[in-house]
Amino acid sequence: MKLFVPGRICLFGEHSDWAGGYRRINADIEKGSALIVGTNQGLYAEAKPHPDKLILKACFEDGRRKGPFEIPMEREALLEAAMKGGFMSYAAGVAYQILTHYRVRGLEIDNYHTDLPVQKGLSSSAAICVLVARAFNRIYDLKMTVRGEMEYAYLGEITTPSRCGRLDQGCAYGNRPVKMIFDGDRLDVEELNVPQPLHYVIVDLKAFKDTKEILAKLNQSYPFAEDDIQKKVQEYLGPINADINARAAAAIREGDIETVGKLMNEAQAKFDEHLQPACPSQLTSPVLHKLLAYEPLQAHILGGKGVGSQGDGTAQFLVRDQAAQDKVIEIIEGDLKMPCMKLDIESVNRLRKAVIPAAGFGNQLFPSTKTLKKEMFPIIDRDGRAKPVIMAIVEQVLNAGIEEIGIIIQEADRELFEDFFHRHLAVEHANKLSKEDQRYMQHIMDIGNKVTLLIQESQEGFGHAVYCAKEWVGNEPFILMLGDHLFASDTETPCIQQLIDLYEKTGRSVVGLRETPAEKVKQFGCVTGVWDETNKLSITEFSEKPSAQYAREHLETQDVKDDHFLTIFGQYILTPHIFQLLEDNISRNMREGGEYQLTSCLDRLRQEEGFVGLRIKGRRFDIGNPEDYRQTIIEYQNS
């Protein structure tokens, strides 16, 4: 299994993680607040299980490839190795924590490439900890969320002589800005949406800083300030920092890069004013300040500040675009001989496409489906108009702002769908329609311009049907809607819009969920996971139509009614990586019940990228069997 873990940059809020931790002792201290993001550079590795050892075949320390290192997968041996220090100690510390809490065997990791600078405030030690936690999680399917991987990475690192801050392991979230709030032992994490790319230049100052001295001097201001210097340290790391972070998070969400740049300058100026006097030997940082004030850069940057513990270690600049990024690097490397690297925070890809599988045979509705596809069965919509089910679904998707829809059909059904979406009625027929119906006929033709028919040549399962949209979707996220289900929201926000709103906040694959009693879970895909503070579910397992017994043993979820479980609502937002996973199953002929299923690939997507669920405030109407279709006809119009 291939893995990548980035380093991390603290955009705002350095030192506030440990400062906020002192709220355990002094509740008058302000909560810590930081904005971090993963770097483009990091650790590349391959991992596989080992029967009884933790093996790090190769790792990079001090810029050199070292290894292999081997430790018996035993708690005493791992703890002893963790206490020795060095990169292998981080791996041993995490393995010790994993073995303490889970039944696992060994692991073999080959860190075959590293392009992340070490000891530059980019959390290379945290990256190796997250790498090991992630490898155990995925190899042994420990059902950890990204947050869980981060927590075990932190526990592993503090098992070593390192005493890192709580924000370092935020690199687990990858190249997504994350806002972290530190309140004593409590940590809250919120992923931020980025509507447009952010371009940074990260600069190695090629100087020296003593992080231990910085931390030692600043910690003297806690838990209670005893003089004016210490009060100013608490003031900056508390209310001033919280205010800057709140404004910076809002600016990032709004795509206001000018304000983000100004806040970087403001943060650095107030850091200097409040924290320099507490550790002047390290925080006067002449090299950093010479670079920040270097005149040839000013026309090309929006803002700049130090990184990590500050001092003469690393600097960051925000620039407007990639051309400015290249120019800043040219100036710094040419004039000042300082190495630079790029950091690009990509925006969440806007949702433009939806896929609706409609190629099934509809056997439960035979013999009606001998003459008419179930997706073309009529229903009465809330506007009182009789229309095919597929038309109601398409209208819901387009009303959510989606631009293109791909409907997956059998070749034999092409004429039926072409006739509905792309052909006008005969003139003599159209002339007999009311004016309102004639306008609706044109509405259907307008919608038809946004509909593409995709052919599934053989019906080999739901996963196979979705895979047929691979070329049409391309490298974009997409909505997946079932072609024989209708949805009605219990709020003013449509069901699919509820999912879109969550996707735009997280950038991760999303699935709608509802509670289902145990006796019915065998009819649906089912999930379990961990709720976070924003009421989204970090999914830890997908199960395809489990038995009630399996659900009771493995799929219970907190805050769900007794003997009820979370089942898939019928609406998804998926990243394009799902197609690689489907292709892998199809190429290896990995069938389940004779077909290529989607659920197992969703579970792999969960392991590799993370997956979130949302309990939809709404109802689902199924037309896949006679009784459900009858109920839909009765209830949907008034929903």
VENZI-V622840 format. One record per residue. N is the residue number from 1. RES is the residue in one letter. SS is DSSP state (@ for helix, = for strand, . for the rest). PSI is psi as a letter, one per 20 degrees, with the letter a starting at -180 (none if undefined). OMEGA is omega as a letter, one per 20 degrees, with the letter a starting at -180 (none if undefined). Layout:
N:RES:SS:PSI:OMEGA / N:RES:SS:PSI:OMEGA
//
This chain:
1:M:.:p:r / 2:K:=:q:a / 3:L:=:q:r / 4:F:=:p:r / 5:V:=:p:a / 6:P:=:r:r / 7:G:=:a:r / 8:R:=:q:r / 9:I:=:p:r / 10:C:=:o:a / 11:L:=:g:r / 12:F:=:q:r / 13:G:.:k:r / 14:E:.:q:r / 15:H:.:i:a / 16:S:@:i:a / 17:D:@:g:r / 18:W:@:h:r / 19:A:@:g:r / 20:G:@:h:r / 21:G:@:h:r / 22:Y:@:i:r / 23:R:@:i:r / 24:R:@:h:a / 25:I:.:h:a / 26:N:.:o:a / 27:A:.:i:r / 28:D:.:i:r / 29:I:.:p:r / 30:E:.:q:r / 31:K:.:q:r / 32:G:=:q:a / 33:S:=:p:a / 34:A:=:q:r / 35:L:=:p:a / 36:I:=:r:r / 37:V:=:q:r / 38:G:=:q:r / 39:T:=:r:r / 40:N:=:h:a / 41:Q:=:q:a / 42:G:=:b:a / 43:L:=:p:r / 44:Y:=:p:a / 45:A:=:r:r / 46:E:=:p:a / 47:A:=:q:r / 48:K:=:q:a / 49:P:=:q:r / 50:H:=:q:a / 51:P:.:h:a / 52:D:.:j:a / 53:K:=:q:r / 54:L:=:o:a / 55:I:=:p:r / 56:L:=:n:a / 57:K:=:h:r / 58:A:=:q:r / 59:C:=:r:a / 60:F:=:p:r / 61:E:=:p:a / 62:D:.:k:r / 63:G:.:j:a / 64:R:=:q:r / 65:R:=:p:a / 66:K:=:r:r / 67:G:.:r:j / 68:P:.:q:r / 69:F:=:p:a / 70:E:=:p:r / 71:I:=:p:r / 72:P:=:q:a / 73:M:.:m:r / 74:E:.:q:a / 75:R:@:g:a / 76:E:@:g:a / 77:A:@:h:r / 78:L:@:g:a / 79:L:@:g:r / 80:E:@:g:r / 81:A:@:h:a / 82:A:@:h:a / 83:M:.:i:a / 84:K:.:h:a / 85:G:.:r:a / 86:G:.:r:a / 87:F:@:h:r / 88:M:@:h:r / 89:S:@:h:r / 90:Y:@:g:r / 91:A:@:g:a / 92:A:@:h:a / 93:G:@:g:r / 94:V:@:g:r / 95:A:@:h:r / 96:Y:@:g:r / 97:Q:@:g:r / 98:I:@:g:a / 99:L:@:h:r / 100:T:@:h:a / 101:H:@:i:a / 102:Y:.:q:r / 103:R:.:n:a / 104:V:.:r:r / 105:R:.:b:a / 106:G:=:a:a / 107:L:=:q:r / 108:E:=:p:a / 109:I:=:p:r / 110:D:=:o:r / 111:N:=:n:a / 112:Y:=:i:r / 113:H:=:p:r / 114:T:=:p:r / 115:D:.:j:a / 116:L:.:p:r / 117:P:.:q:a / 118:V:.:q:r / 119:Q:.:k:r / 120:K:.:k:r / 121:G:.:j:a / 122:L:.:j:r / 123:S:.:l:r / 124:S:@:h:r / 125:S:@:h:r / 126:A:@:h:a / 127:A:@:g:r / 128:I:@:h:r / 129:C:@:g:r / 130:V:@:h:r / 131:L:@:g:a / 132:V:@:g:r / 133:A:@:g:a / 134:R:@:h:r / 135:A:@:g:r / 136:F:@:g:a / 137:N:@:g:a / 138:R:@:h:r / 139:I:@:g:a / 140:Y:.:j:r / 141:D:.:m:a / 142:L:.:j:r / 143:K:.:k:r / 144:M:.:q:r / 145:T:.:r:r / 146:V:@:g:r / 147:R:@:g:r / 148:G:@:g:r / 149:E:@:g:r / 150:M:@:g:a / 151:E:@:g:r / 152:Y:@:h:r / 153:A:@:g:r / 154:Y:@:g:r / 155:L:@:h:r / 156:G:@:g:a / 157:E:@:h:a / 158:I:@:i:r / 159:T:.:h:r / 160:T:.:r:r / 161:P:.:i:r / 162:S:.:q:r / 163:R:.:m:a / 164:C:.:r:r / 165:G:.:r:a / 166:R:.:i:a / 167:L:.:i:a / 168:D:@:g:a / 169:Q:@:j:r / 170:G:@:i:r / 171:C:@:i:r / 172:A:@:h:a / 173:Y:@:i:r / 174:G:.:b:a / 175:N:.:l:r / 176:R:.:p:r / 177:P:.:p:a / 178:V:=:p:r / 179:K:=:p:a / 180:M:=:p:r / 181:I:=:p:a / 182:F:=:o:a / 183:D:=:n:a / 184:G:.:c:r / 185:D:.:i:a / 186:R:=:p:r / 187:L:=:p:r / 188:D:=:p:a / 189:V:=:p:r / 190:E:=:p:r / 191:E:=:q:a / 192:L:.:p:r / 193:N:.:q:r / 194:V:.:o:a / 195:P:.:h:r / 196:Q:.:q:a / 197:P:.:q:r / 198:L:=:p:a / 199:H:=:p:a / 200:Y:=:q:r / 201:V:=:p:r / 202:I:=:p:a / 203:V:=:p:r / 204:D:=:o:a / 205:L:.:i:r / 206:K:.:k:a / 207:A:.:b:a / 208:F:.:q:r / 209:K:.:q:r / 210:D:.:n:a / 211:T:@:h:a / 212:K:@:g:r / 213:E:@:g:r / 214:I:@:g:a / 215:L:@:h:a / 216:A:@:g:a / 217:K:@:g:a / 218:L:@:h:r / 219:N:@:i:r / 220:Q:.:i:r / 221:S:.:j:a / 222:Y:.:q:j / 223:P:.:i:a / 224:F:.:p:r / 225:A:.:p:a / 226:E:.:i:r / 227:D:.:r:a / 228:D:@:h:r / 229:I:@:g:a / 230:Q:@:h:r / 231:K:@:h:r / 232:K:@:h:r / 233:V:@:g:r / 234:Q:@:h:r / 235:E:@:g:a / 236:Y:@:g:a / 237:L:@:i:r / 238:G:@:d:a / 239:P:@:h:r / 240:I:@:g:a / 241:N:@:g:r / 242:A:@:g:r / 243:D:@:g:a / 244:I:@:g:a / 245:N:@:h:r / 246:A:@:g:r / 247:R:@:h:r / 248:A:@:g:r / 249:A:@:g:r / 250:A:@:g:a / 251:A:@:h:r / 252:I:@:g:r / 253:R:@:h:a / 254:E:@:i:a / 255:G:.:k:a / 256:D:.:n:a / 257:I:@:h:r / 258:E:@:g:r / 259:T:@:h:r / 260:V:@:g:r / 261:G:@:g:r / 262:K:@:h:r / 263:L:@:h:r / 264:M:@:g:r / 265:N:@:g:r / 266:E:@:g:a / 267:A:@:g:a / 268:Q:@:g:a / 269:A:@:g:a / 270:K:@:h:r / 271:F:@:g:a / 272:D:@:g:a / 273:E:@:g:a / 274:H:@:h:a / 275:L:@:h:r / 276:Q:@:g:a / 277:P:@:h:a / 278:A:@:h:r / 279:C:.:m:a / 280:P:@:h:a / 281:S:@:h:a / 282:Q:@:h:a / 283:L:@:i:r / 284:T:.:h:r / 285:S:.:m:a / 286:P:@:h:a / 287:V:@:g:r / 288:L:@:g:a / 289:H:@:h:r / 290:K:@:g:r / 291:L:@:g:a / 292:L:@:h:a / 293:A:.:j:a / 294:Y:.:o:a / 295:E:@:g:a / 296:P:@:i:a / 297:L:@:h:a / 298:Q:.:h:a / 299:A:.:i:a / 300:H:.:i:a / 301:I:.:q:r / 302:L:.:h:r / 303:G:=:r:a / 304:G:=:q:r / 305:K:=:r:r / 306:G:=:r:a / 307:V:.:q:r / 308:G:.:c:a / 309:S:.:j:a / 310:Q:.:b:a / 311:G:.:a:a / 312:D:.:l:r / 313:G:.:f:a / 314:T:=:q:r / 315:A:=:q:r / 316:Q:=:q:r / 317:F:=:p:r / 318:L:=:p:a / 319:V:=:r:a / 320:R:.:h:a / 321:D:.:a:a / 322:Q:@:h:r / 323:A:@:g:r / 324:A:@:h:r / 325:Q:@:g:r / 326:D:@:h:a / 327:K:@:g:r / 328:V:@:g:r / 329:I:@:g:r / 330:E:@:g:a / 331:I:@:g:a / 332:I:@:g:a / 333:E:@:h:a / 334:G:@:g:a / 335:D:@:g:a / 336:L:@:i:r / 337:K:.:k:r / 338:M:.:p:r / 339:P:.:q:r / 340:C:=:q:r / 341:M:=:q:a / 342:K:=:q:r / 343:L:=:o:r / 344:D:=:p:r / 345:I:=:o:a / 346:E:.:q:r / 347:S:.:q:r / 348:V:.:p:r / 349:N:.:p:r / 350:R:.:p:r / 351:L:.:p:r / 352:R:.:h:a / 353:K:=:q:r / 354:A:=:q:r / 355:V:=:p:r / 356:I:=:o:r / 357:P:=:p:r / 358:A:.:k:a / 359:A:.:j:a / 360:G:.:r:a / 361:F:.:h:a / 362:G:.:l:a / 363:N:@:h:a / 364:Q:@:i:a / 365:L:@:j:r / 366:F:.:q:j / 367:P:.:j:r / 368:S:@:h:a / 369:T:@:i:r / 370:K:@:h:a / 371:T:.:i:a / 372:L:.:p:r / 373:K:.:q:a / 374:K:@:h:r / 375:E:@:i:r / 376:M:@:j:r / 377:F:.:q:a / 378:P:=:q:r / 379:I:=:r:r / 380:I:=:o:a / 381:D:.:r:a / 382:R:.:i:r / 383:D:.:j:r / 384:G:.:j:a / 385:R:.:p:r / 386:A:=:p:a / 387:K:=:q:r / 388:P:=:q:r / 389:V:@:g:a / 390:I:@:h:r / 391:M:@:g:r / 392:A:@:h:r / 393:I:@:g:a / 394:V:@:g:a / 395:E:@:h:r / 396:Q:@:g:a / 397:V:@:g:a / 398:L:@:h:r / 399:N:@:i:r / 400:A:.:j:r / 401:G:.:j:r / 402:I:.:q:a / 403:E:.:h:a / 404:E:=:q:r / 405:I:=:p:r / 406:G:=:p:r / 407:I:=:p:a / 408:I:=:p:a / 409:I:=:r:r / 410:Q:.:q:r / 411:E:@:h:a / 412:A:@:i:a / 413:D:@:j:a / 414:R:@:g:a / 415:E:@:h:r / 416:L:@:g:a / 417:F:@:h:r / 418:E:@:g:a / 419:D:@:g:a / 420:F:@:g:a / 421:F:@:h:a / 422:H:@:i:a / 423:R:.:p:r / 424:H:.:q:r / 425:L:.:q:r / 426:A:.:q:a / 427:V:@:g:a / 428:E:@:h:r / 429:H:@:g:a / 430:A:@:h:a / 431:N:.:i:a / 432:K:.:i:r / 433:L:.:q:r / 434:S:.:r:r / 435:K:@:h:r / 436:E:@:g:r / 437:D:@:h:r / 438:Q:@:h:r / 439:R:@:h:r / 440:Y:@:h:r / 441:M:@:g:r / 442:Q:@:h:r / 443:H:@:g:r / 444:I:@:g:r / 445:M:@:h:r / 446:D:@:g:r / 447:I:@:h:r / 448:G:@:h:r / 449:N:.:i:a / 450:K:.:j:a / 451:V:=:p:r / 452:T:=:p:r / 453:L:=:p:a / 454:L:=:p:a / 455:I:=:p:r / 456:Q:.:o:a / 457:E:.:h:r / 458:S:.:q:a / 459:Q:.:n:a / 460:E:.:k:r / 461:G:.:r:a / 462:F:@:g:r / 463:G:@:g:r / 464:H:@:h:r / 465:A:@:g:r / 466:V:@:h:a / 467:Y:@:h:a / 468:C:.:i:r / 469:A:.:j:a / 470:K:@:g:a / 471:E:@:h:a / 472:W:@:g:a / 473:V:@:g:a / 474:G:.:b:a / 475:N:.:l:a / 476:E:.:q:r / 477:P:.:q:a / 478:F:=:q:r / 479:I:=:p:r / 480:L:=:p:a / 481:M:=:p:r / 482:L:=:q:a / 483:G:.:i:a / 484:D:.:k:r / 485:H:=:q:r / 486:L:=:q:a / 487:F:=:q:r / 488:A:=:p:a / 489:S:=:q:r / 490:D:.:j:a / 491:T:.:a:r / 492:E:.:i:r / 493:T:.:o:r / 494:P:.:q:a / 495:C:@:g:a / 496:I:@:h:r / 497:Q:@:h:r / 498:Q:@:g:r / 499:L:@:g:a / 500:I:@:g:r / 501:D:@:h:r / 502:L:@:g:r / 503:Y:@:g:a / 504:E:@:h:r / 505:K:@:h:a / 506:T:@:h:a / 507:G:.:j:a / 508:R:.:r:r / 509:S:=:q:a / 510:V:=:q:r / 511:V:=:q:r / 512:G:=:q:a / 513:L:=:q:r / 514:R:=:r:r / 515:E:=:p:a / 516:T:=:p:r / 517:P:=:q:a / 518:A:@:h:a / 519:E:@:i:a / 520:K:@:i:a / 521:V:@:h:a / 522:K:@:i:r / 523:Q:@:i:a / 524:F:.:q:r / 525:G:=:q:a / 526:C:=:q:r / 527:V:=:r:r / 528:T:=:r:a / 529:G:=:b:a / 530:V:=:p:r / 531:W:=:q:r / 532:D:.:a:a / 533:E:.:h:a / 534:T:.:j:r / 535:N:.:k:r / 536:K:.:q:a / 537:L:=:o:r / 538:S:=:o:a / 539:I:=:p:r / 540:T:=:i:r / 541:E:=:p:r / 542:F:=:p:r / 543:S:=:p:a / 544:E:=:o:r / 545:K:.:m:a / 546:P:.:q:r / 547:S:.:r:r / 548:A:@:h:a / 549:Q:@:g:r / 550:Y:@:g:a / 551:A:@:g:a / 552:R:@:h:a / 553:E:@:h:a / 554:H:@:i:a / 555:L:.:j:r / 556:E:.:q:a / 557:T:.:p:a / 558:Q:.:q:r / 559:D:.:k:r / 560:V:.:q:a / 561:K:.:q:a / 562:D:.:p:r / 563:D:.:k:r / 564:H:=:q:a / 565:F:=:r:a / 566:L:=:o:r / 567:T:=:r:a / 568:I:=:p:a / 569:F:=:h:r / 570:G:=:j:r / 571:Q:=:p:a / 572:Y:=:q:r / 573:I:=:p:a / 574:L:=:q:r / 575:T:.:q:a / 576:P:.:i:r / 577:H:@:h:r / 578:I:@:h:a / 579:F:@:h:r / 580:Q:@:h:a / 581:L:@:g:r / 582:L:@:g:a / 583:E:@:h:r / 584:D:@:g:r / 585:N:@:g:a / 586:I:@:g:a / 587:S:@:h:r / 588:R:.:j:r / 589:N:.:l:a / 590:M:.:n:a / 591:R:.:q:r / 592:E:=:o:a / 593:G:.:k:r / 594:G:.:i:a / 595:E:=:r:r / 596:Y:.:o:a / 597:Q:.:q:r / 598:L:.:h:a / 599:T:@:g:a / 600:S:@:h:r / 601:C:@:h:r / 602:L:@:h:a / 603:D:@:h:r / 604:R:@:h:r / 605:L:@:h:r / 606:R:@:g:a / 607:Q:@:h:a / 608:E:@:h:a / 609:E:@:i:a / 610:G:.:q:a / 611:F:=:p:a / 612:V:=:q:r / 613:G:=:q:r / 614:L:=:p:r / 615:R:=:o:a / 616:I:.:p:r / 617:K:.:n:a / 618:G:=:a:a / 619:R:=:q:r / 620:R:=:p:r / 621:F:=:p:a / 622:D:=:p:r / 623:I:.:j:a / 624:G:.:i:r / 625:N:.:r:a / 626:P:@:g:a / 627:E:@:g:r / 628:D:@:h:r / 629:Y:@:g:r / 630:R:@:g:r / 631:Q:@:h:r / 632:T:@:g:r / 633:I:@:g:a / 634:I:@:g:a / 635:E:@:h:a / 636:Y:@:h:a / 637:Q:@:h:a / 638:N:@:j:a / 639:S:.:none:none
//
